[in-house]
Amino acid sequence: MTLQSTVLTGILSLLSLGALTMFPGLAFGDDFVGPPAPPPIPDRRNKLDNSRDYLSDEFVDFVSYVDRFFGSDRNYQDANDSVMQLDIMRVSGYGGNRSFVLSARANVHLPIAERKLHLLLETDPDKNATVNPRQTLSPPLAQPSSLQSYAAALRIEEVAAEKWHFNLDGGLKFAGLNTAPFARTGAVLAVPLDLWRVRFSETAYWFNTTGVGETTELDLDRPISEPVSFRSTSVSVWLDRTQYFDMRQDLTVFHKLDERTALMYQASAFAVSRPNTVVTEYVVLMLYRYRLHREWMFFEVSPQLHFPRALNFHNNAMLSLRLEMLFDGTQ
């Protein structure tokens, strides 16, 4: 072989090796793939997204403000901060006895387990499981009765992504010299749905006075204008001892007048499922609530009209007065 042929063969070998190095897919024809496809272009945010996020954030903040301002059960149950609520109530008119009644409850997070363990203190906890319009389901329709029991419980609590809220309670109820255990568990899911905020809660419990029971509640909140919002609340309660459902439907409008004053307008219907599903009472009311001092002392007055089936739906006037002291992290 001549020198020229040897040099030419070497050059061709080097070119072949370089081609295989730069384009390895040529060695395996079927395995060759082209350059990776570019990633899809993500949707860009626009003014519509910004407006929606602003409205959602502002509305959620306003709903939370309303619940705290009115001292609702939602604020007490869902807040992960320590809170204590003291109420002094008096009701005159339909079903009222004109006596002052004190009620109290506290939710204190213990400084362990990343605030997942709470101490609960309550008065008459079993009465909060009813939908009787003359008992303490919610402050606006509260008809106080003589204090009968106290309760203390430990609560294990879990909050996930500010949407899920789960709790498990176990405690003791004290009524005079009698002591009885009780158990309670609940889950709450709150999610935005377009311009609505949906909150669904399910609670199961056992008390020696009522037996096993469960409460289902669905809240739908929607803004009307900057200081006004609407809420629809549907509640259903089943007790093993009665074997039927007590039901309640509230349609409520909240109107914030200023930093100290707010109004609430509410229409409610109550029903039972046995022996036939019938409406037992209608209630319409207006509630005026005024912040007396800082962020923790409130006074409210609520004129109400009750239309019970037992009285052929004739109107019966009620006037509820309440002084509330709320102790939490605010000043």
Residue pairs with C-beta under 8 A, 6 or more apart in sequence:
19 26
20 26
20 27
25 31
25 32
25 33
26 32
55 195
55 223
56 192
59 195
59 197
59 221
59 223
59 229
60 192
60 197
62 223
62 229
62 256
63 197
63 221
63 229
64 75
65 256
66 72
66 229
66 254
66 256
66 262
67 74
67 75
67 78
68 75
68 79
68 326
69 256
69 262
69 289
69 291
69 298
70 139
70 140
70 254
70 262
70 264
70 287
70 289
71 85
71 87
71 139
71 298
71 324
71 326
72 138
72 139
73 128
73 138
74 199
74 219
75 83
76 83
76 85
76 105
76 107
77 107
77 165
77 167
77 186
77 188
78 165
78 188
79 107
79 328
80 109
80 115
80 157
80 159
81 109
81 328
81 329
82 106
82 107
82 108
82 109
82 328
82 329
83 106
83 107
83 326
83 327
83 328
84 104
84 105
84 106
84 107
84 108
84 121
84 326
84 327
84 328
85 104
85 105
85 106
85 324
85 325
85 326
85 327
86 102
86 103
86 104
86 324
86 325
86 326
86 327
87 102
87 103
87 104
87 139
87 142
87 322
87 323
87 324
88 100
88 101
88 102
88 322
88 323
88 324
89 100
89 101
89 103
89 142
89 144
89 320
89 321
89 322
89 323
90 96
90 98
90 99
90 100
90 101
90 144
90 320
90 321
90 322
91 97
91 98
91 142
91 143
91 144
91 318
91 319
91 320
91 321
92 98
92 318
92 319
93 304
93 316
93 317
93 318
93 319
94 304
94 306
94 316
94 317
94 318
95 134
95 143
95 306
95 316
95 318
96 143
96 318
96 319
99 144
101 144
101 145
101 146
101 147
102 123
102 147
103 123
103 124
103 136
103 144
103 147
104 121
104 122
104 123
105 120
105 121
105 122
105 123
106 119
106 120
106 121
106 122
107 118
107 119
107 120
107 155
108 118
108 119
108 120
108 121
109 115
109 117
109 118
110 117
110 118
110 119
115 157
116 156
116 157
116 158
117 154
117 155
117 156
117 157
118 154
118 155
118 156
118 157
118 167
119 152
119 153
119 154
119 155
120 151
120 152
120 153
120 154
120 155
120 169
120 171
121 150
121 151
121 152
122 128
122 150
122 151
122 152
122 153
123 147
123 149
123 150
123 151
124 136
124 145
124 147
124 148
124 149
124 151
125 149
125 151
125 153
125 173
125 182
125 184
125 207
126 149
126 173
126 182
126 207
126 209
126 210
127 135
127 136
127 145
128 136
128 137
129 203
129 205
129 207
129 210
129 213
129 215
129 237
129 239
130 137
130 237
130 246
131 137
131 235
131 237
131 246
131 247
131 248
131 270
132 143
132 246
132 270
133 141
133 143
133 248
133 268
133 270
133 281
133 283
133 306
134 141
134 143
135 142
135 143
135 145
136 142
136 143
136 144
137 235
137 248
139 300
139 322
139 324
140 264
140 266
140 285
140 287
140 302
140 320
141 268
141 283
141 285
141 304
142 320
142 322
143 318
143 320
148 175
149 173
149 174
149 175
150 173
150 174
150 175
151 171
151 172
151 173
151 174
151 182
152 171
152 172
152 174
153 169
153 170
153 171
153 172
153 182
153 184
154 169
154 170
154 171
155 167
155 168
155 169
156 167
156 168
157 165
157 166
157 167
158 164
158 165
158 166
158 167
159 165
159 166
160 166
162 190
163 189
163 190
163 191
164 187
164 188
164 189
165 187
165 188
165 189
165 190
166 185
166 186
166 187
166 188
167 185
167 186
167 187
168 184
168 185
169 182
169 183
169 184
169 185
170 181
170 182
170 183
170 184
171 181
171 182
172 179
172 180
172 181
172 182
173 179
173 180
173 181
173 182
173 207
173 208
180 207
180 208
181 208
182 205
182 206
182 207
182 208
183 205
183 206
184 203
184 204
184 205
184 206
185 203
185 204
185 205
186 201
186 202
186 203
186 204
187 201
187 202
188 199
188 200
188 201
189 198
189 199
189 200
189 201
190 197
190 198
190 199
190 200
191 197
191 198
192 198
195 222
195 223
196 220
196 221
196 222
197 219
197 220
197 221
197 222
198 218
198 219
198 220
199 217
199 218
199 219
199 220
199 221
200 217
200 218
200 219
201 215
201 216
201 217
201 219
202 214
202 215
202 216
202 217
203 214
203 215
203 216
203 217
204 212
204 213
204 214
205 212
205 213
205 214
205 215
206 212
206 213
207 213
210 239
210 241
211 239
211 240
211 241
212 239
212 240
213 237
213 238
213 239
213 240
214 237
214 238
215 235
215 236
215 237
216 235
216 236
216 237
217 233
217 234
217 235
217 236
218 233
218 234
219 231
219 232
219 233
220 231
220 232
220 233
221 229
221 230
221 231
222 229
222 230
222 231
223 229
223 230
224 230
224 253
227 255
227 256
227 257
228 253
228 254
228 255
228 256
229 253
229 254
230 251
230 252
230 253
230 254
231 250
231 251
231 252
231 253
231 254
232 249
232 250
232 251
232 252
233 248
233 249
233 250
233 252
234 247
234 248
234 249
234 250
235 247
235 248
235 249
235 250
236 245
236 246
236 247
236 248
237 245
237 246
237 247
238 244
238 245
238 246
239 246
243 274
244 272
244 273
244 274
245 272
245 273
245 274
246 270
246 271
246 272
246 273
247 270
247 271
247 272
247 273
248 268
248 269
248 270
248 271
249 268
249 269
250 266
250 267
250 268
251 266
251 267
251 268
252 264
252 265
252 266
253 264
253 265
253 266
254 262
254 263
254 264
255 262
255 263
255 264
255 265
256 262
257 263
259 291
260 290
260 291
261 288
261 289
261 290
261 291
262 289
263 286
263 287
263 288
263 289
264 286
264 287
264 289
265 285
265 286
265 287
266 283
266 284
266 285
266 286
266 287
267 282
267 283
267 284
268 282
268 283
268 284
268 285
269 279
269 281
269 282
269 283
270 279
270 280
270 281
270 282
270 283
271 277
271 278
271 279
271 280
272 278
272 280
278 309
279 309
280 308
280 309
280 310
281 306
281 307
281 308
281 309
282 306
282 307
282 313
283 304
283 305
283 306
283 307
284 304
284 305
285 302
285 303
285 304
285 305
286 302
286 303
287 300
287 301
287 302
288 300
288 301
288 302
289 298
289 299
289 300
290 298
290 299
290 300
291 297
291 298
292 298
292 299
294 330
294 331
295 326
295 330
295 331
296 325
296 326
296 327
296 328
296 330
296 331
297 323
297 324
297 325
297 326
298 323
298 324
298 325
298 326
299 322
299 323
299 324
300 320
300 321
300 322
300 324
301 319
301 320
301 321
301 322
302 319
302 320
302 321
302 322
303 317
303 318
303 319
304 317
304 318
304 319
304 320
305 315
305 316
305 317
305 318
306 315
306 316
306 317
306 318
307 313
307 314
307 315
307 316
308 316
